[in-house]
Amino acid sequence: MSDPIRYERDADGVVTLTWDCEGPVNVLSAAAVAAFERAVGRVLDDADAVGAVVASAKRDYIAGLDLSAVGTERLATIADGIDAFARTTRRMETGGKTFVAALGGTALGGGAELALACHRRVGAADGDARFGFPEVTLGLIPGGGGTQRLPRLIGIVRSLAPLLEGSRMRFSEAAKLGIVDELVPAPDVVAAAKAAVRAAPRAVQPWDVRGFVFPGGTPRDPAVADALAIAAARLRAKTWGNYPATRDLLAAVYEGSLLDLESGLRVEARYFRAALARPEARAMVETLFFATNRAKRVEARPPGEPRRTFARVGVVGAGMMGAGIALAAARAGARVVVLDRDAETAERARTHATANGADAATLERIAPTTEYGDFAECDLVIEAVYEDRAVKESVIARVRANASPGCVLASNTSTLPIGTLAAASASPERFVGIHFFSPVERMALVEVIRGPATGDAALATALDFARFLGKTPIVVNDGRGFFTSRVFATYVHEGLAMLSEGVVPATIENAGRLAGMAVGPLAVADEVGFGLLQSVVEATRRDLGAAYVPGPGDAAIAAFADELARPGKAAGRGVYDYAPGAKKALWPGLAQRWPRAARQPDVELVKRRLLFVQTLEALRCRAAGVIADPAMGDVASILGWGFPAFTGGVFSFVRFLGAERFEAERARLADAYGARFAR
């Protein structure tokens, strides 16, 4: 195996240390860290070396920590490796020779920390390279000095957002913050870094200069103390205490900034080890890193099918979903034909694009129409009309009659089985489900549904289109509600069931958020609209006939849709009142329609009901063959409907709790609330 760090010294005595790990990216593996430690020692011991450039042979700089051991018995190995990395970088910056980071590509996590330990950073002015600390998004914190060097470089207050949000900034943004010192064209990065070494061969880090003062002050300064307090309060409001790594990170910044750097690094190491050992880290790394990367690689794509390009795409329906699909496709470079019943309605697609910041070129690629014949040259046509079988079947038949024989047709239905809709297309092998999530322009997930007759070419087309849009696709098999809608519906129904039982509505909503869901179940019902929820219930009842089993929220849905005439947010009245210019408020009439029960459940019980009901439905989907890979289900649950990321997703929730605990609590719920909590 070749050495992952190449050592080359030029005639001027400038050494280039080039990271070149096996595989497509550089990672802080044990072998790479050990090799880098040897290379740094060699630079410092080399009498003819004046300093070194730290560069990469890959497209990106260094991707960060090797995460493969997270969640295994090898946690100590990771911690020891990070300790070795921290020692090496400290030796590098105090060894009396200049080290300059040549950032030709993205530097994240440990790569960003290595760059901060260098005396200067030269970045590529062009391209889409990023700099950042995404550790908190995986349940971890920086462990190689990030929480200590960044505040010392740009100040505590300015460092809080990059560290706590896990954002990935462009090099131009990093330069404005004072993180990157120089921007040059990408081909000139190494040369500019060498020039920086020659210009200052015995550089010293600012925090190693006697009398160093934190930019902007320390926590002893009132303004900084206030900023830290506000950050802590916002974290609590945003995370509801479910993401302990964010608390660890804030504590590391606070405590470390009151100490010298050496002591601060030890503080960071302690908090890093604590985060590393938590179940949240394992759950988030497995789903948000490994499983999500698998989904992005589109491993489910049928082999042998040629890659599709999308010069011209059709969309039927200029409502919120259709307009969102059109905007996403136009931004990706396709010309998009958007059809609706009249010209004014079709024009809403362009209005939506304008409202969402589309530039002139994007707007020009969106062509509203009322003529089905305009789909003749489309590579793909997606119907996104109202969730009504008759309407959808009529649209599908008319599209097939006007589209080219090779055109793939897709439905954006969220509940109706693809196999039944495909019958209207006259060519079910070229019919597929492509279920987007609202708002389309922001949501990352696409659920691709393979119907009973969907051919490999149609499936490959749908997956290629998702990637064309920059989305993360998962593949599921056909079935009512597929995977995402079927499982997420249980969250809404359980919330409405509790409302019907007389549980205090505020308790239901707060418990949903405390459990880690982005929005309470009653607010979701308002967003979706009780008219649509009722139509789904009625369509399911018609299709299943005597086999239909009423859902626990059916009665409440019917009450809001019909008896109470409170159809949801769009009408300004549902579970909540939506007065213009005022914050939404729970409708006071709820207590009269559903009197509060004398005995109220505690919040923990409500949380369990809301999460367990989703996981149990997901397990039923797997048993029924709707979804084959639980890891993809976890990805879908987090990216698609916001299941608590700290658990790893709807399937991983069982392991997060522990199988024995999950089963014991499930059994208690089944005894109290019935079959929906049975296995």
C-alpha positions as CSV (number, residue, x, y, z in Angstrom):
1,M,0.0,0.0,0.0
2,S,1.4,3.4,-1.0
3,D,2.0,6.1,1.6
4,P,-1.1,8.3,1.8
5,I,1.1,11.4,2.3
6,R,3.6,12.3,-0.5
7,Y,6.6,14.3,0.5
8,E,8.3,16.6,-2.2
9,R,10.8,19.4,-1.5
10,D,11.5,22.0,-4.2
11,A,14.7,23.9,-4.8
12,D,13.6,26.7,-2.6
13,G,13.2,24.4,0.4
14,V,9.4,24.4,0.3
15,V,7.9,20.9,0.9
16,T,4.6,19.9,-0.5
17,L,2.7,17.3,1.6
18,T,0.1,15.9,-0.7
19,W,-2.7,13.9,0.8
20,D,-3.6,10.9,-1.5
21,C,-5.5,8.3,0.4
22,E,-6.7,5.1,-1.3
23,G,-10.2,5.6,-2.6
24,P,-12.0,8.6,-4.0
25,V,-11.6,10.9,-1.0
26,N,-9.1,11.7,1.6
27,V,-10.2,10.8,5.1
28,L,-8.6,11.0,8.6
29,S,-8.1,7.2,8.8
30,A,-5.6,5.8,11.3
31,A,-3.1,5.1,8.5
32,A,-3.4,8.6,7.0
33,V,-3.1,10.4,10.4
34,A,0.0,8.3,11.3
35,A,1.5,9.1,7.9
36,F,0.8,12.8,8.3
37,E,2.4,12.7,11.7
38,R,5.5,11.2,10.2
39,A,5.5,13.7,7.4
40,V,5.2,16.7,9.7
41,G,8.1,15.4,11.8
42,R,10.1,15.0,8.7
43,V,9.5,18.7,7.7
44,L,10.5,19.9,11.1
45,D,13.6,17.8,11.2
46,D,14.7,18.6,7.6
47,A,17.3,21.3,7.9
48,D,16.8,22.2,4.2
49,A,13.0,22.6,4.5
50,V,11.8,26.2,5.2
51,G,8.1,25.1,5.5
52,A,5.4,23.1,3.8
53,V,2.3,23.3,1.7
54,V,-0.5,20.9,2.7
55,A,-2.3,19.9,-0.5
56,S,-4.5,17.2,-1.9
57,A,-4.3,15.0,-4.9
58,K,-8.0,14.5,-5.0
59,R,-10.8,16.8,-6.3
60,D,-11.6,17.7,-2.7
61,Y,-9.2,18.6,0.1
62,I,-10.0,16.3,3.1
63,A,-13.5,15.0,3.8
64,G,-12.9,14.6,7.5
65,L,-13.1,11.8,10.0
66,D,-13.3,8.1,8.9
67,L,-16.8,7.4,10.2
68,S,-16.9,3.7,9.6
69,A,-16.1,2.8,13.2
70,V,-18.9,5.0,14.7
71,G,-21.3,2.8,16.5
72,T,-18.9,-0.1,16.9
73,E,-16.6,-1.4,19.6
74,R,-13.8,0.6,17.9
75,L,-14.9,4.0,19.4
76,A,-11.6,4.2,21.4
77,T,-9.7,3.8,18.1
78,I,-11.5,6.9,16.6
79,A,-10.9,8.9,19.8
80,D,-7.2,7.9,19.9
81,G,-6.8,8.8,16.2
82,I,-8.3,12.2,16.7
83,D,-6.0,12.7,19.7
84,A,-3.0,11.9,17.5
85,F,-4.3,14.3,14.8
86,A,-4.7,17.1,17.4
87,R,-1.1,16.5,18.7
88,T,0.3,16.5,15.2
89,T,-1.5,19.7,14.2
90,R,-0.3,21.4,17.4
91,R,3.3,20.3,16.7
92,M,2.9,21.6,13.1
93,E,1.8,25.1,14.2
94,T,4.5,25.4,17.0
95,G,7.4,23.8,15.2
96,G,9.0,27.0,14.0
97,K,8.3,26.5,10.2
98,T,5.4,27.8,8.1
99,F,2.6,25.5,7.0
100,V,0.1,26.7,4.4
101,A,-3.1,24.9,3.4
102,A,-3.6,24.7,-0.4
103,L,-7.4,24.4,-0.6
104,G,-8.1,23.4,-4.1
105,G,-11.4,21.7,-3.1
106,T,-13.9,21.2,-0.4
107,A,-12.5,21.0,3.2
108,L,-15.0,19.7,5.8
109,G,-14.7,18.6,9.4
110,G,-11.1,17.4,10.0
111,G,-10.1,18.9,6.7
112,A,-11.2,22.3,7.9
113,E,-9.5,21.8,11.2
114,L,-6.2,20.9,9.5
115,A,-6.5,24.1,7.4
116,L,-7.1,26.2,10.6
117,A,-4.0,24.7,12.1
118,C,-1.9,25.9,9.2
119,H,-0.5,29.4,9.4
120,R,-2.3,30.5,6.2
121,R,-5.0,29.2,3.9
122,V,-5.1,29.7,0.2
123,G,-8.4,28.8,-1.5
124,A,-9.7,28.4,-5.0
125,A,-11.6,31.5,-6.1
126,D,-13.6,29.5,-8.7
127,G,-15.6,26.3,-8.6
128,D,-18.1,25.1,-5.9
129,A,-15.7,24.1,-3.2
130,R,-17.0,24.5,0.4
131,F,-15.5,24.9,3.9
132,G,-17.3,23.9,7.0
133,F,-17.8,21.9,10.2
134,P,-20.8,19.5,9.6
135,E,-20.1,17.4,12.7
136,V,-23.2,18.5,14.6
137,T,-25.4,17.3,11.7
138,L,-24.1,13.8,12.5
139,G,-24.5,14.0,16.3
140,L,-20.8,14.8,16.8
141,I,-18.6,17.9,17.4
142,P,-15.2,18.9,16.0
143,G,-12.5,17.0,17.7
144,G,-9.4,18.2,16.0
145,G,-9.3,21.8,17.3
146,G,-12.2,23.3,15.4
147,T,-14.1,24.6,18.5
148,Q,-10.9,26.2,19.7
149,R,-9.1,27.6,16.7
150,L,-12.1,29.1,14.8
151,P,-13.2,31.3,17.8
152,R,-9.5,32.5,18.2
153,L,-9.3,33.3,14.5
154,I,-12.5,35.1,13.8
155,G,-14.0,35.6,17.3
156,I,-16.5,33.7,19.4
157,V,-19.6,35.4,18.2
158,R,-18.9,35.0,14.5
159,S,-17.8,31.4,14.9
160,L,-21.1,30.3,16.6
161,A,-23.2,30.0,13.4
162,P,-20.6,28.0,11.3
163,L,-20.0,25.6,14.2
164,L,-23.6,25.2,15.5
165,E,-25.4,25.1,12.2
166,G,-22.9,22.7,10.5
167,S,-23.2,24.9,7.4
168,R,-20.9,24.6,4.4
169,M,-19.8,28.0,3.1
170,R,-18.1,28.9,-0.2
171,F,-14.5,29.9,0.0
172,S,-15.5,33.4,-0.9
173,E,-17.7,33.5,2.3
174,A,-14.9,32.0,4.3
175,A,-12.6,34.7,3.0
176,K,-15.0,37.5,4.1
177,L,-15.1,35.9,7.6
178,G,-11.2,35.9,7.7
179,I,-10.9,32.2,7.6
180,V,-9.3,31.9,4.1
181,D,-6.5,34.4,3.6
182,E,-6.1,34.4,-0.2
183,L,-8.2,33.4,-3.2
184,V,-6.6,32.5,-6.5
185,P,-7.7,30.5,-9.6
186,A,-7.9,26.8,-8.8
187,P,-4.9,25.8,-10.9
188,D,-2.7,28.4,-9.0
189,V,-3.6,27.3,-5.5
190,V,-0.4,25.3,-4.8
191,A,1.9,27.8,-6.4
192,A,0.3,30.6,-4.3
193,A,0.6,28.5,-1.1
194,K,4.3,28.0,-1.9
195,A,4.8,31.7,-2.3
196,A,3.1,32.3,1.1
197,V,5.6,29.9,2.7
198,R,8.6,31.6,1.1
199,A,7.2,35.1,2.1
200,A,7.0,34.2,5.8
201,P,9.1,31.1,6.5
202,R,8.8,31.3,10.4
203,A,5.1,32.1,10.8
204,V,3.5,32.0,14.2
205,Q,-0.2,31.5,14.9
206,P,-1.9,34.6,16.5
207,W,-2.9,32.6,19.6
208,D,0.7,31.7,20.2
209,V,1.8,35.3,20.4
210,R,2.3,36.6,23.9
211,G,-0.6,38.9,24.9
212,F,-3.1,37.3,22.4
213,V,-6.6,38.7,22.7
214,F,-9.7,37.0,21.4
215,P,-11.2,39.0,18.5
216,G,-14.4,40.4,20.0
217,G,-13.6,39.3,23.5
218,T,-14.1,36.2,25.7
219,P,-17.2,35.1,27.7
220,R,-16.1,37.5,30.4
221,D,-17.2,40.3,28.1
222,P,-20.9,41.1,28.4
223,A,-21.6,41.2,24.6
224,V,-20.0,37.7,24.2
225,A,-21.7,36.4,27.2
226,D,-25.1,37.6,25.9
227,A,-24.4,36.0,22.5
228,L,-23.6,32.7,24.1
229,A,-26.8,32.9,26.2
230,I,-28.9,33.7,23.2
231,A,-27.3,30.8,21.2
232,A,-28.1,28.4,24.1
233,A,-31.7,29.6,24.2
234,R,-32.2,29.3,20.5
235,L,-30.6,25.8,20.5
236,R,-33.1,24.7,23.2
237,A,-36.0,26.2,21.2
238,K,-34.9,24.6,18.0
239,T,-33.8,21.2,19.2
240,W,-36.0,20.7,22.3
241,G,-33.0,19.1,23.9
242,N,-32.9,16.1,21.5
243,Y,-29.4,16.9,20.0
244,P,-26.9,16.8,22.9
245,A,-23.9,17.3,20.6
246,T,-25.0,20.9,20.1
247,R,-24.8,21.4,23.8
248,D,-21.4,19.8,23.9
249,L,-20.2,22.1,21.2
250,L,-21.4,25.2,22.9
251,A,-19.8,24.1,26.1
252,A,-16.5,23.3,24.4
253,V,-16.4,26.8,22.9
254,Y,-17.4,28.5,26.2
255,E,-15.0,26.6,28.5
256,G,-12.1,26.4,26.1
257,S,-12.2,30.2,25.4
258,L,-11.5,30.8,29.1
259,L,-8.3,28.8,28.9
260,D,-5.1,28.7,26.9
261,L,-5.2,26.7,23.6
262,E,-3.6,23.6,25.0
263,S,-6.1,23.4,27.8
264,G,-8.9,24.2,25.4
265,L,-8.0,21.4,23.1
266,R,-8.2,19.0,26.1
267,V,-11.7,20.4,26.9
268,E,-12.8,19.8,23.3
269,A,-11.4,16.2,23.3
270,R,-13.5,15.4,26.4
271,Y,-16.7,16.6,24.8
272,F,-15.8,14.9,21.5
273,R,-15.5,11.6,23.3
274,A,-18.8,12.1,25.1
275,A,-20.6,12.8,21.8
276,L,-18.9,9.9,20.0
277,A,-20.2,7.4,22.6
278,R,-23.9,8.5,22.4
279,P,-26.6,6.6,20.5
280,E,-27.5,9.8,18.6
281,A,-24.1,9.8,16.9
282,R,-24.4,6.2,15.8
283,A,-28.0,6.7,14.5
284,M,-27.2,9.9,12.7
285,V,-24.0,8.7,11.1
286,E,-25.5,5.5,9.8
287,T,-28.5,7.2,8.2
288,L,-27.5,10.7,7.4
289,F,-24.0,9.8,6.2
290,F,-23.8,6.2,5.0
291,A,-27.4,5.5,4.0
292,T,-28.0,8.9,2.5
293,N,-24.8,8.6,0.4
294,R,-26.0,5.2,-0.8
295,A,-29.3,6.8,-1.8
296,K,-27.5,9.6,-3.7
297,R,-25.5,7.0,-5.6
298,V,-28.8,5.6,-6.8
299,E,-27.9,2.0,-6.2
300,A,-31.5,0.9,-7.0
301,R,-31.1,2.0,-10.6
302,P,-31.6,-0.9,-13.1
303,P,-28.2,-1.9,-14.5
304,G,-27.7,-1.6,-18.2
305,E,-30.2,1.1,-18.9
306,P,-28.7,4.1,-20.7
307,R,-28.5,7.4,-18.8
308,R,-31.3,9.8,-19.6
309,T,-31.1,13.5,-20.3
310,F,-34.0,15.8,-20.0
311,A,-34.2,18.5,-22.7
312,R,-38.0,18.9,-22.5
313,V,-40.3,17.9,-19.6
314,G,-44.0,18.2,-19.3
315,V,-46.1,18.9,-16.2
316,V,-49.8,18.7,-15.9
317,G,-51.1,21.0,-13.2
318,A,-49.9,24.5,-12.2
319,G,-50.8,24.2,-8.5
320,M,-48.3,24.2,-5.7
321,M,-46.8,20.8,-6.6
322,G,-46.9,21.2,-10.3
323,A,-45.4,24.6,-10.2
324,G,-42.7,23.4,-7.8
325,I,-41.8,20.6,-10.1
326,A,-41.6,22.9,-13.1
327,L,-39.4,25.4,-11.3
328,A,-37.0,22.6,-10.1
329,A,-36.8,21.2,-13.7
330,A,-36.3,24.6,-15.3
331,R,-33.5,25.5,-12.8
332,A,-31.8,22.2,-13.7
333,G,-31.8,23.3,-17.4
334,A,-34.8,21.6,-18.9
335,R,-37.5,23.4,-21.0
336,V,-40.8,22.7,-19.2
337,V,-44.3,22.7,-20.7
338,V,-46.9,23.3,-17.9
339,L,-50.5,22.6,-18.8
340,D,-53.6,23.6,-16.9
341,R,-57.3,24.1,-17.7
342,D,-56.9,27.7,-18.9
343,A,-54.1,30.1,-19.7
344,E,-54.5,32.1,-16.5
345,T,-54.2,29.0,-14.4
346,A,-51.2,27.7,-16.3
347,E,-49.4,31.0,-15.9
348,R,-49.3,30.3,-12.2
349,A,-46.2,28.2,-12.8
350,R,-44.3,31.2,-13.9
351,T,-45.8,33.3,-11.1
352,H,-44.6,30.7,-8.6
353,A,-41.1,30.7,-10.1
354,T,-40.9,34.5,-9.9
355,A,-42.0,34.4,-6.2
356,N,-39.2,31.9,-5.5
357,G,-36.4,34.0,-7.0
358,A,-36.2,32.4,-10.5
359,D,-33.9,34.3,-12.8
360,A,-34.8,35.4,-16.4
361,A,-33.2,32.3,-18.0
362,T,-35.2,30.0,-15.7
363,L,-38.5,31.8,-16.4
364,E,-37.9,31.6,-20.1
365,R,-37.6,27.8,-19.9
366,I,-41.1,27.6,-18.4
367,A,-43.9,27.5,-21.1
368,P,-47.5,27.6,-19.9
369,T,-50.0,25.9,-22.2
370,T,-53.6,24.6,-22.4
371,E,-52.8,22.2,-25.3
372,Y,-51.9,18.5,-24.7
373,G,-50.3,18.5,-28.1
374,D,-47.4,20.5,-26.7
375,F,-46.3,17.4,-24.9
376,A,-45.3,15.7,-28.2
377,E,-41.6,16.3,-27.8
378,C,-41.3,15.7,-24.1
379,D,-39.0,13.1,-22.7
380,L,-41.0,12.8,-19.5
381,V,-44.5,14.1,-18.5
382,I,-45.6,14.2,-14.8
383,E,-49.2,14.7,-13.8
384,A,-49.6,16.7,-10.6
385,V,-53.4,17.3,-10.5
386,Y,-55.9,17.0,-7.7
387,E,-55.8,13.7,-5.7
388,D,-58.9,12.3,-7.5
389,R,-58.7,9.0,-9.4
390,A,-61.2,10.1,-12.2
391,V,-59.4,13.3,-12.8
392,K,-55.9,11.7,-12.9
393,E,-57.1,8.9,-15.2
394,S,-58.5,11.4,-17.6
395,V,-55.3,13.4,-17.7
396,I,-53.1,10.4,-18.1
397,A,-55.1,9.1,-21.0
398,R,-55.0,12.5,-22.8
399,V,-51.2,12.8,-22.2
400,R,-50.5,9.3,-23.6
401,A,-52.6,10.1,-26.7
402,N,-50.5,13.2,-27.4
403,A,-47.0,12.3,-26.2
404,S,-44.4,10.4,-28.2
405,P,-44.5,6.6,-28.0
406,G,-41.2,6.6,-26.1
407,C,-42.2,9.2,-23.6
408,V,-42.4,8.1,-19.9
409,L,-45.4,9.2,-18.0
410,A,-45.4,9.7,-14.2
411,S,-47.8,10.5,-11.5
412,N,-47.1,12.6,-8.5
413,T,-49.9,11.0,-6.6
414,S,-49.2,10.6,-2.9
415,T,-51.7,7.8,-2.2
416,L,-53.4,6.2,-5.3
417,P,-51.7,2.9,-6.4
418,I,-49.6,3.3,-9.5
419,G,-50.8,0.0,-10.9
420,T,-54.4,1.2,-11.1
421,L,-53.5,4.6,-12.6
422,A,-51.1,2.9,-15.2
423,A,-54.1,1.2,-16.8
424,A,-55.2,4.6,-18.1
425,S,-51.9,5.1,-19.8
426,A,-52.3,2.4,-22.4
427,S,-48.6,1.5,-21.9
428,P,-48.2,0.6,-18.2
429,E,-44.5,-0.4,-18.7
430,R,-43.7,3.2,-19.4
431,F,-45.7,4.5,-16.3
432,V,-44.1,5.2,-12.9
433,G,-44.7,7.1,-9.7
434,I,-42.6,10.1,-8.9
435,H,-43.8,11.5,-5.6
436,F,-42.3,14.9,-4.7
437,F,-42.6,16.6,-1.3
438,S,-43.8,20.1,-0.7
439,P,-42.2,22.6,-1.2
440,V,-40.6,20.8,-4.2
441,E,-37.9,23.5,-4.6
442,R,-36.6,22.9,-1.1
443,M,-37.3,19.3,-0.2
444,A,-34.5,16.8,-1.0
445,L,-36.4,13.6,-1.2
446,V,-38.2,12.0,-4.2
447,E,-40.1,8.7,-3.7
448,V,-40.0,6.7,-6.9
449,I,-42.8,4.1,-7.0
450,R,-42.5,1.0,-9.2
451,G,-45.9,-0.3,-10.3
452,P,-46.5,-3.9,-11.1
453,A,-45.9,-3.3,-14.8
454,T,-43.3,-0.5,-14.6
455,G,-40.4,-1.4,-16.8
456,D,-36.7,-0.9,-16.1
457,A,-36.5,1.9,-18.6
458,A,-39.3,3.9,-16.9
459,L,-37.8,3.3,-13.5
460,A,-34.3,4.4,-14.7
461,T,-35.9,7.5,-16.2
462,A,-37.5,8.5,-13.0
463,L,-34.3,8.0,-11.0
464,D,-32.3,9.9,-13.6
465,F,-34.8,12.7,-13.4
466,A,-34.5,12.9,-9.6
467,R,-30.7,13.1,-9.9
468,F,-31.1,15.7,-12.7
469,L,-33.0,17.8,-10.2
470,G,-30.3,17.3,-7.5
471,K,-32.7,15.3,-5.4
472,T,-32.2,12.1,-3.3
473,P,-34.4,9.3,-4.6
474,I,-35.6,6.1,-2.9
475,V,-37.4,3.3,-4.7
476,V,-40.5,1.6,-3.2
477,N,-43.0,-0.9,-4.6
478,D,-46.6,-0.1,-5.3
479,G,-49.3,0.0,-2.6
480,R,-51.9,2.4,-1.3
481,G,-50.0,5.4,0.2
482,F,-46.7,3.7,-0.9
483,F,-44.3,4.2,2.0
484,T,-44.0,7.9,2.9
485,S,-47.6,8.9,2.8
486,R,-48.8,5.6,4.4
487,V,-46.5,6.0,7.4
488,F,-46.7,9.7,7.8
489,A,-50.5,9.6,7.8
490,T,-50.4,7.6,11.0
491,Y,-48.8,10.6,12.7
492,V,-51.7,12.9,11.7
493,H,-54.3,10.2,12.5
494,E,-52.8,9.6,15.9
495,G,-52.9,13.3,16.7
496,L,-56.5,13.6,15.6
497,A,-57.4,10.4,17.6
498,M,-56.0,12.0,20.7
499,L,-58.0,15.1,20.0
500,S,-61.1,13.0,19.8
501,E,-60.2,11.3,23.1
502,G,-60.1,14.7,24.8
503,V,-56.4,15.2,25.1
504,V,-55.5,18.9,25.4
505,P,-54.6,20.0,21.9
506,A,-51.6,22.0,23.1
507,T,-50.2,18.9,24.7
508,I,-50.6,17.0,21.4
509,E,-48.8,19.7,19.4
510,N,-46.0,20.3,22.0
511,A,-45.4,16.5,22.4
512,G,-44.9,16.2,18.6
513,R,-42.2,18.8,18.6
514,L,-40.7,17.5,21.9
515,A,-40.5,14.1,20.3
516,G,-38.4,15.6,17.5
517,M,-41.0,16.2,14.7
518,A,-40.8,19.5,13.0
519,V,-44.5,20.3,13.3
520,G,-47.3,19.0,15.6
521,P,-49.8,16.6,14.0
522,L,-52.7,18.9,14.2
523,A,-50.8,21.7,12.4
524,V,-49.9,19.1,9.7
525,A,-53.6,18.3,9.2
526,D,-54.3,22.0,8.7
527,E,-51.5,22.3,6.2
528,V,-52.7,19.3,4.2
529,G,-56.3,20.3,4.4
530,F,-59.2,18.3,5.7
531,G,-60.8,18.2,2.3
532,L,-57.9,16.3,0.9
533,L,-57.6,14.1,3.9
534,Q,-61.3,13.3,3.6
535,S,-61.0,12.5,-0.1
536,V,-58.2,10.1,0.6
537,V,-60.3,8.4,3.3
538,E,-63.3,8.2,0.9
539,A,-61.2,6.9,-2.0
540,T,-59.7,4.2,0.2
541,R,-63.1,3.2,1.5
542,R,-64.4,2.9,-2.0
543,D,-61.5,0.9,-3.3
544,L,-61.3,-1.5,-0.4
545,G,-65.0,-1.9,0.2
546,A,-65.8,-4.3,3.1
547,A,-62.1,-4.7,3.8
548,Y,-61.7,-1.1,4.8
549,V,-60.7,-0.5,8.4
550,P,-61.5,3.0,9.7
551,G,-58.5,5.0,10.7
552,P,-58.3,6.4,14.3
553,G,-58.6,10.0,12.9
554,D,-61.4,9.4,10.4
555,A,-64.2,10.8,12.6
556,A,-62.3,14.0,13.4
557,I,-61.4,14.4,9.7
558,A,-65.0,14.2,8.7
559,A,-66.0,16.6,11.5
560,F,-63.6,19.3,10.3
561,A,-64.3,18.8,6.6
562,D,-68.1,18.7,6.9
563,E,-69.8,19.4,10.2
564,L,-67.5,22.2,11.4
565,A,-66.7,23.6,7.9
566,R,-63.1,24.2,9.1
567,P,-61.1,22.8,6.1
568,G,-57.6,23.9,7.1
569,K,-55.0,26.6,6.7
570,A,-55.8,27.6,3.1
571,A,-59.3,28.6,4.3
572,G,-58.0,30.4,7.3
573,R,-59.7,28.0,9.8
574,G,-59.1,24.5,10.8
575,V,-57.6,23.1,14.1
576,Y,-56.1,26.6,14.2
577,D,-57.4,30.1,13.5
578,Y,-55.4,32.0,10.9
579,A,-56.2,35.7,11.3
580,P,-54.4,38.0,8.8
581,G,-51.3,39.5,10.4
582,A,-51.7,37.5,13.6
583,K,-50.0,34.4,14.9
584,K,-52.0,31.2,14.4
585,A,-53.9,30.1,17.5
586,L,-55.7,26.9,18.4
587,W,-59.5,27.3,17.7
588,P,-61.3,27.9,21.0
589,G,-64.2,25.7,19.9
590,L,-62.1,22.6,20.1
591,A,-62.9,22.2,23.8
592,Q,-66.6,22.4,23.1
593,R,-66.6,19.9,20.2
594,W,-64.2,17.5,22.0
595,P,-64.4,18.1,25.7
596,R,-61.2,17.6,27.6
597,A,-60.8,14.3,29.4
598,A,-60.7,14.4,33.2
599,R,-57.5,12.4,33.2
600,Q,-54.8,13.7,30.9
601,P,-51.8,11.6,29.6
602,D,-48.3,12.8,30.4
603,V,-46.3,14.2,27.6
604,E,-44.0,11.2,27.4
605,L,-47.0,8.9,26.7
606,V,-48.1,11.3,23.9
607,K,-44.6,11.3,22.5
608,R,-44.5,7.5,22.5
609,R,-47.8,7.2,20.7
610,L,-46.8,9.6,18.0
611,L,-43.5,7.9,17.3
612,F,-44.4,4.3,17.8
613,V,-47.4,4.4,15.5
614,Q,-45.1,5.5,12.7
615,T,-42.4,2.9,13.3
616,L,-45.0,0.1,13.5
617,E,-46.6,1.1,10.2
618,A,-43.1,1.2,8.6
619,L,-42.5,-2.3,9.8
620,R,-45.8,-3.4,8.2
621,C,-44.7,-1.8,5.0
622,R,-41.5,-3.8,5.1
623,A,-43.4,-7.0,5.8
624,A,-45.7,-6.3,2.9
625,G,-42.8,-5.7,0.5
626,V,-43.5,-2.0,-0.1
627,I,-40.0,-1.2,1.0
628,A,-37.1,-3.7,0.9
629,D,-34.3,-1.8,2.5
630,P,-34.9,-0.3,6.0
631,A,-31.9,2.0,5.6
632,M,-33.7,3.7,2.6
633,G,-36.8,3.9,4.7
634,D,-34.8,5.7,7.4
635,V,-33.5,8.2,4.8
636,A,-37.0,8.8,3.5
637,S,-38.5,9.3,6.9
638,I,-35.9,12.0,7.8
639,L,-35.7,13.8,4.5
640,G,-39.3,13.3,3.5
641,W,-41.5,14.1,6.5
642,G,-39.1,15.0,9.3
643,F,-39.0,12.0,11.5
644,P,-36.6,12.8,14.4
645,A,-33.1,12.6,12.9
646,F,-31.4,11.9,16.2
647,T,-33.1,8.5,16.2
648,G,-31.7,7.6,12.8
649,G,-35.1,7.3,11.2
650,V,-38.3,5.4,11.5
651,F,-36.7,1.9,11.3
652,S,-33.6,2.7,13.4
653,F,-35.9,4.0,16.1
654,V,-36.2,0.4,17.4
655,R,-32.5,0.0,17.8
656,F,-32.2,3.6,19.2
657,L,-34.5,2.7,22.0
658,G,-33.3,-0.9,22.3
659,A,-35.3,-3.8,21.0
660,E,-36.4,-5.0,24.4
661,R,-37.6,-1.6,25.6
662,F,-39.3,-1.0,22.3
663,E,-41.2,-4.3,22.5
664,A,-42.3,-3.7,26.1
665,E,-43.6,-0.2,25.5
666,R,-45.3,-1.3,22.2
667,A,-47.1,-4.0,24.1
668,R,-48.4,-1.5,26.7
669,L,-49.6,0.8,24.0
670,A,-51.4,-2.1,22.2
671,D,-53.1,-3.1,25.4
672,A,-54.3,0.5,25.9
673,Y,-55.1,1.6,22.3
674,G,-55.6,-1.4,20.2
675,A,-54.5,-3.1,17.0
676,R,-52.6,-0.2,15.4
677,F,-49.9,-0.8,18.1
678,A,-49.8,-4.6,17.5
679,R,-47.0,-6.4,15.7
